[in-house]
Amino acid sequence: FGKENYTLMFIGLGVIILGFVLMAGGKSTDPKIFNEAEIYSTTRITIAPILVVLGLIIEGYAIMKKSK
């Protein structure tokens, strides 16, 4: 691996972590109340999983890329 491979791997790791952070949360202070808008938000259902998959693609590319 070269320096560029490691840089791409850290970028991919950062994107994956960002995706999981965006997916986290949604806890209500009162367990009897279900906040549907917070649980099923576009960020948690669409954007976060796309970021995780994008991060995995970046990781795969970083591993397969030939160093100079």
Protein Blocks (a to p, Z undefined) as FASTA:
>chain_A
ZZklmmmmmmmmmmmmmmmmmmggjiafblkbccfklmmgmklmmmmmmmmmmmmmmmmm
mmmpccZZ
